[in-house]
């Protein structure tokens, strides 16, 4: 492959971006959805696929926008119903970041859970109620991850369809 061949280079970079993006959804160290979308957008714009490329790029962008909105609205609505505040989630995120640096690999999850439990314990002064709130927060985080994964898979499917059509 010629290093100056833009189409060939894009054909190599795009699947790498899509796969890394999907892995980034599961391992929150990479910007998962944005990486998936960026790979597909590069393929659409620079791959030389004409109208098919543009249609794929527009469809991937629309799916990305819908996925990002759903990722925050759906779990957020469930947390509001369960009585878990935004401040609790924010502090849980801070605890997850701290945990990530204190305990490699699993510290993010441990820090998130521990911080939410401690904030809710301080708020309610009841460990059972704090644990219930923590479980709701974990379910919401899992739901957000599933929505993000589904969005990434749909973006990948749109790109694969475009590859077969082009």
Order of alpha helices (4+ residues) and beta strands (2+ residues): alpha-alpha-alpha-alpha-alpha-alpha
